[in-house]
């Protein structure tokens, strides 16, 4: 018999470290600016890793307010992932005992995701992120139901993962209706009903918008779709962990999510597919994910996704109260101290962490650069299109003029933030806008703000 087996697993050298309690585990935590709790194999819940480590000015402080773009990974998530990088490295599709630990981790994560959504485990398929899940949901249904119909309904404010997928299908002969939204970014369920034809096969409306935070009337839209025998898909990438979701109660047939939006690892996602839904595969190859999605599973990432969604949905109401209180104080402070400013999105039906503003007479890119100089991380809109010089398609869809859409700022709060962060932004932002308006040729004399000394 060959020597060197560890804990009964064949062909595993005894020289491999015990990752759950050993050196590599602690190294992974240390690399992320985190600390392991001695002797427990768990990680303390700590603030986000240090931002701007070279910032020494005592009058400046790093503030991360771009949680809609991405979030840091929680220590508990990294702790759950760590053993699967080395100790349990087996291919979950293999049949020997050693690989069963990897399979066990994947299936436990599947159960965690299903529980968070009110779904069954077999209805969850793991992907490499939200964009893949969106692509799969739309193209998969379109391919499977081509003989039944060729018409898809979506909205003008969807993420580009949905819009560009629909545009690609249009080139293949499908017809797509892009519904308008009102000034707050809300879709009228009546417009969905009026757009449905006997050739409609799918309605795809996001749960909450990634730029302006508006939450859609998903229950009503799902009810309309089902009344006409049409499948309903929702991009819930921004909503999971911020909005309670029950796929049965909301009438959702397909739902996309992404791990890095709720303190999980990047490059991980999932697609909920209601049992009995006809859908073609997007990625072909092996028989992983019950033959639906080929490719060796990213076991550490999947385990991290499962733990992250479990944590994110454990106390949504309590978490939302804390975040929304800071958000509301930020909104009141900005609107009260900076004239010619508009809050974009619905004032009430919005994500608890989202505050999106338009400042007249200034450019959003200039705002970001000056905020960055003060250590404040923010965005002008979607991080996926931040390199574009075009104004936000979401803001334009709400009826905002081009010049005002260009002057937008998105501040999204999260677990990295404190009340002191809000105070700091309210101190810095009026100064930044005042300085930019002083030099902007668009600013009328009556609207110029005095620079703060």
C-alpha positions in Angstrom: 0.0 0.0 0.0 1.3 3.4 -0.9 2.2 5.7 2.0 1.3 9.3 2.4 -2.5 9.2 2.4 -4.2 11.8 4.5 -7.5 11.2 6.4 -8.3 8.2 4.1 -8.2 10.2 0.8 -6.2 8.3 -1.8 -3.2 9.8 -3.6 -3.1 12.9 -1.3 0.4 13.6 0.0 0.7 14.0 3.8 2.9 17.0 3.0 -0.1 19.1 1.9 -0.9 21.7 4.6 -4.1 21.6 6.6 -5.4 24.7 4.8 -8.3 25.2 7.2 -6.0 25.8 10.1 -2.6 26.2 8.5 -0.1 28.5 6.8 -1.8 29.1 3.5 -5.1 29.9 5.1 -3.5 32.6 7.2 -1.6 33.8 4.2 -4.8 34.2 2.2 -6.4 36.2 5.0 -3.3 38.4 5.5 -3.1 39.1 1.8 -6.6 40.6 2.0 -5.8 42.6 5.1 -7.8 40.3 7.3 -6.9 38.3 10.5 -7.6 34.7 11.4 -9.0 33.9 14.8 -6.4 31.7 16.4 -7.3 28.1 16.7 -10.9 28.3 15.3 -10.4 28.3 11.6 -12.9 31.2 11.3 -12.3 34.8 10.5 -13.3 37.8 12.5 -15.7 40.2 10.9 -13.5 43.2 10.1 -13.9 46.4 8.1 -13.0 46.5 4.5 -9.3 46.2 3.5 -7.3 49.4 3.6 -7.9 51.8 0.7 -5.2 54.2 -0.5 -2.4 52.8 1.7 -0.1 55.7 0.6 -2.5 58.4 1.8 -0.8 60.1 4.8 -2.6 63.5 4.9 -4.5 63.7 8.1 -7.1 65.9 6.5 -8.0 63.2 4.0 -9.6 59.8 4.6 -10.3 57.0 2.2 -14.1 56.5 1.7 -15.4 53.7 -0.6 -18.9 54.6 -1.9 -19.1 52.4 -5.0 -20.6 49.2 -3.6 -22.8 48.9 -6.7 -19.6 48.4 -8.8 -18.2 45.7 -6.5 -17.8 44.9 -2.8 -14.9 43.6 -0.7 -15.0 39.9 0.2 -16.1 39.2 3.7 -13.7 37.4 6.0 -16.2 34.6 6.6 -16.5 34.1 2.8 -12.7 33.8 2.4 -12.5 31.4 5.3 -15.1 29.2 3.7 -13.2 29.2 0.4 -9.7 28.6 1.7 -9.8 24.8 2.1 -10.9 24.3 -1.5 -7.8 26.1 -3.0 -5.5 23.3 -1.9 -6.7 20.7 0.6 -9.9 19.8 -1.2 -8.7 20.4 -4.8 -10.4 17.5 -6.4 -12.6 17.7 -9.5 -16.2 17.5 -8.3 -17.1 15.4 -11.3 -14.7 12.6 -10.4 -16.0 9.5 -8.7 -13.4 8.8 -6.1 -13.8 9.6 -2.4 -11.4 12.5 -2.4 -13.4 14.4 -5.0 -16.5 14.0 -2.9 -15.4 16.9 -0.6 -15.4 19.2 -3.6 -18.8 18.0 -4.7 -20.1 18.4 -1.2 -18.9 22.0 -1.2 -20.6 22.7 -4.5 -23.9 21.2 -3.4 -23.9 22.9 -0.1 -23.5 26.2 -1.9 -26.3 25.3 -4.3 -28.6 24.7 -1.3 -27.5 28.1 0.2 -28.4 29.9 -3.0 -31.7 28.1 -3.3 -32.7 28.9 0.3 -31.9 32.5 -0.2 -34.2 32.7 -3.3 -37.0 30.4 -2.0 -36.1 27.9 -4.8 -35.2 24.2 -5.0 -31.5 23.3 -5.3 -31.9 21.6 -8.6 -33.2 24.9 -10.0 -29.8 26.6 -9.4 -27.0 26.5 -12.0 -23.7 28.2 -11.3 -22.1 30.6 -13.8 -19.0 32.8 -14.1 -21.0 35.9 -13.2 -24.2 38.0 -13.8 -23.4 38.8 -17.4 -23.2 35.1 -18.3 -26.4 34.4 -16.4 -28.2 37.2 -18.3 -26.9 36.0 -21.7 -27.8 32.4 -20.9 -31.4 33.2 -19.7 -32.2 35.3 -22.8 -30.5 33.4 -25.6 -31.3 30.0 -24.0 -35.0 30.7 -23.9 -35.0 32.3 -27.3 -33.3 29.2 -28.8 -35.5 26.7 -27.0 -38.8 28.5 -28.0 -37.9 29.7 -31.5 -40.7 27.6 -33.0 -43.2 29.1 -30.6 -42.3 32.7 -31.0 -39.6 35.3 -31.8 -40.6 38.3 -29.7 -38.9 39.5 -26.5 -39.9 42.4 -24.2 -37.3 44.2 -22.1 -36.8 47.8 -21.0 -34.6 50.8 -22.1 -32.8 50.9 -18.8 -31.5 47.3 -18.5 -27.8 46.5 -17.9 -25.8 46.1 -21.1 -25.6 42.4 -20.5 -29.3 42.3 -21.3 -29.5 45.0 -23.9 -26.5 43.8 -26.0 -27.8 40.2 -25.8 -31.1 41.4 -27.2 -29.4 43.4 -29.9 -27.4 40.3 -30.9 -30.7 38.3 -31.1 -32.2 41.0 -33.3 -29.5 40.4 -35.8 -30.6 36.8 -35.9 -34.2 37.7 -36.8 -35.8 38.1 -33.3 -37.9 41.1 -32.5 -37.4 43.0 -29.3 -39.5 45.7 -27.7 -37.7 48.1 -25.4 -40.2 49.6 -23.0 -39.9 53.1 -21.8 -39.8 54.2 -18.2 -41.2 57.2 -16.3 -39.1 60.0 -14.9 -38.2 57.9 -11.9 -37.1 54.9 -13.9 -40.2 52.7 -13.3 -41.8 50.4 -15.8 -45.6 50.4 -16.1 -46.9 46.8 -15.9 -49.6 48.0 -18.3 -47.0 48.7 -20.9 -45.8 45.2 -20.5 -49.3 43.9 -21.1 -49.9 46.1 -24.1 -46.6 44.9 -25.7 -47.3 41.2 -25.5 -48.3 39.5 -28.7 -49.0 35.9 -29.6 -45.3 35.6 -30.6 -43.9 36.8 -27.3 -41.8 34.2 -25.5 -39.9 36.2 -22.8 -40.2 39.3 -20.7 -36.9 40.5 -19.1 -37.1 43.3 -16.6 -34.4 43.9 -13.9 -35.4 43.8 -10.3 -33.5 47.0 -9.4 -31.5 49.4 -11.6 -27.8 49.4 -11.1 -27.4 53.1 -11.8 -30.3 54.9 -10.2 -31.4 52.2 -7.8 -35.1 52.2 -8.8 -36.9 49.0 -7.8 -39.4 47.7 -10.4 -42.9 46.3 -9.7 -41.7 42.8 -10.3 -44.7 41.0 -8.8 -47.1 42.8 -11.1 -44.9 42.3 -14.2 -44.6 38.6 -13.5 -48.3 38.3 -13.1 -48.9 40.0 -16.4 -46.4 37.7 -18.2 -47.8 34.6 -16.7 -51.4 35.6 -17.6 -50.3 35.5 -21.2 -48.3 32.3 -20.9 -45.0 34.2 -21.3 -41.8 33.4 -19.3 -40.4 36.1 -17.0 -36.7 36.7 -16.4 -35.3 39.3 -14.0 -31.7 40.5 -13.7 -31.4 40.6 -9.8 -27.7 41.3 -9.7 -28.1 44.5 -7.8 -31.1 43.3 -5.7 -29.9 40.1 -4.1 -28.9 40.9 -0.5 -30.7 44.2 -0.7 -34.3 43.2 -1.6 -36.0 40.1 -0.1 -36.6 37.7 -3.0 -38.9 34.7 -3.2 -39.1 33.5 -6.7 -42.5 31.8 -6.2 -44.1 34.8 -4.6 -42.7 37.2 -7.2 -43.6 34.9 -10.2 -40.1 34.7 -11.5 -39.1 32.0 -14.0 -35.4 32.9 -14.4 -33.2 35.0 -12.2 -29.6 36.2 -12.6 -27.2 37.0 -9.7 -23.6 37.8 -9.2 -21.5 37.0 -6.1 -19.2 40.1 -6.0 -22.2 42.4 -5.5 -22.9 41.0 -2.0 -19.4 40.6 -0.5 -18.6 37.4 -2.4 -15.9 36.5 -4.9 -15.7 38.0 -8.4 -16.2 35.7 -11.3 -19.1 33.8 -9.7 -22.8 33.9 -10.4 -25.9 31.8 -10.8 -29.0 31.4 -12.8 -32.2 30.3 -11.2 -34.2 28.3 -13.8 -37.7 27.3 -12.7 -38.3 23.6 -13.0 -39.9 22.7 -16.3 -38.6 25.9 -18.1 -37.3 25.1 -21.6 -33.9 26.5 -22.1 -30.9 25.7 -24.3 -27.3 25.6 -23.0 -25.0 28.6 -23.6 -21.7 26.8 -23.0 -21.3 23.3 -24.5 -18.8 20.7 -23.5 -19.0 18.4 -20.5 -22.0 17.4 -18.5 -21.5 19.7 -15.5 -24.5 21.4 -13.8 -26.7 18.5 -14.8 -25.7 18.9 -18.4 -26.8 22.5 -18.6 -23.5 24.4 -18.2 -20.2 22.9 -19.3 -16.9 23.5 -17.7 -15.1 22.3 -14.5 -16.7 24.0 -11.6 -14.9 26.8 -9.8 -15.3 25.1 -6.5 -13.7 27.8 -4.2 -15.7 30.5 -6.0 -19.0 28.6 -5.8 -18.4 27.9 -2.1 -17.7 31.5 -1.5 -20.9 32.5 -3.4 -22.9 30.2 -1.3 -21.5 31.6 2.0 -21.8 35.2 0.8 -25.5 34.9 -0.1 -26.2 33.1 3.2 -24.7 36.0 5.1 -26.2 38.7 2.8 -29.8 37.4 3.3 -29.6 36.5 7.0 -30.9 39.9 8.2 -31.8 42.0 5.2 -34.2 44.2 7.1 -31.8 45.1 9.8 -29.0 45.7 7.4 -31.2 47.8 5.1 -32.2 50.0 8.0 -28.6 50.9 8.9 -27.6 51.5 5.2 -30.8 53.4 4.3 -30.4 55.7 7.3 -27.0 56.7 6.1 -28.2 57.0 2.5 -31.1 59.3 3.5 -28.9 61.6 5.5 -26.5 61.7 2.5 -29.3 62.6 0.2 -30.7 65.3 2.5 -27.3 66.8 2.9 -26.4 66.9 -0.8 -29.8 68.4 -1.9 -29.7 70.9 1.0 -26.2 72.2 0.4 -25.8 72.1 -3.4 -28.3 74.1 -5.5 -29.3 72.9 -9.0 -29.0 69.3 -8.0 -31.4 66.5 -8.7 -31.9 63.1 -7.1 -32.2 60.5 -9.9 -34.5 57.5 -9.4 -37.6 56.9 -7.4 -37.5 58.7 -4.1 -39.0 55.7 -2.2 -39.0 52.6 -4.3 -35.2 52.3 -4.6 -32.3 50.3 -3.3 -31.4 51.2 0.3 -27.8 52.0 -0.6 -28.2 54.0 -3.8 -28.0 57.8 -4.2 -27.6 59.1 -7.7 -27.4 62.8 -8.3 -27.2 65.1 -11.3 -25.4 68.4 -10.9 -26.1 71.0 -13.5 -23.2 72.8 -15.4 -20.5 70.2 -14.5 -19.1 66.9 -15.9 -19.3 63.7 -14.0 -15.8 62.7 -14.9 -14.4 65.9 -13.4 -16.3 65.2 -10.2 -14.9 61.7 -9.9 -11.3 62.9 -10.4 -11.6 65.6 -7.7 -13.3 63.2 -5.3 -10.6 60.6 -5.9 -8.0 63.3 -4.9 -9.8 63.4 -1.6 -9.8 59.6 -1.3 -13.5 59.2 -2.2 -14.4 56.3 -4.5 -17.6 56.9 -6.5 -19.0 56.4 -10.0 -20.9 58.3 -12.7 -23.0 55.1 -13.5 -22.4 51.5 -14.4 -18.8 50.4 -13.8 -19.1 48.2 -16.9 -19.4 51.3 -19.1 -17.4 53.9 -17.2 -14.9 54.3 -20.1 -17.7 55.5 -22.4 -17.9 59.2 -23.2 -21.7 58.9 -23.8 -24.1 59.9 -21.1 -25.9 57.2 -19.2 -28.6 55.4 -21.3 -30.5 55.0 -18.0 -30.6 58.7 -17.2 -31.5 59.6 -20.8 -34.4 57.1 -20.7 -35.8 58.9 -17.7 -36.0 62.1 -19.7 -32.9 63.8 -18.4 -31.3 66.1 -21.0 -27.8 65.1 -22.2 -26.1 68.0 -20.5 -27.6 67.0 -17.1 -27.0 63.3 -17.6 -23.3 64.1 -18.2 -23.1 65.6 -14.7 -24.2 62.6 -12.7 -22.7 61.0 -9.7 -23.6 57.6 -8.1 -22.8 57.1 -4.5 -23.6 53.6 -3.2 -23.1 52.7 0.4 -22.3 49.4 2.1 -20.6 47.6 4.9 -17.4 49.6 4.3 -19.2 52.8 5.4 -19.8 54.7 8.6 -21.6 57.9 9.6 -18.2 59.6 9.6 -17.9 58.7 5.9 -21.2 60.5 5.2 -20.0 63.5 7.1 -16.8 63.6 5.1 -18.5 63.3 1.7 -20.9 66.1 2.7 -17.9 68.2 3.6 -16.0 67.5 0.4 -18.7 67.3 -2.3 -20.0 70.9 -2.1 -16.5 72.2 -2.4 -15.8 70.0 -5.4 -19.0 71.1 -7.2 -18.4 74.7 -6.3 -14.9 74.6 -7.8 -16.1 73.0 -11.0 -18.9 75.4 -11.4 -16.6 78.3 -11.0 -14.6 77.2 -14.1 -17.4 75.8 -16.1 -18.4 77.9 -19.2 -22.0 76.5 -18.8 -22.5 78.0 -15.3 -24.6 81.2 -15.4 -23.3 84.0 -13.1 -26.4 83.6 -10.8 -25.6 80.0 -10.2 -21.9 80.2 -9.4 -21.2 78.9 -6.0 -18.5 80.6 -3.9 -15.5 78.4 -3.5 -15.0 77.1 0.0 -11.8 78.4 1.6 
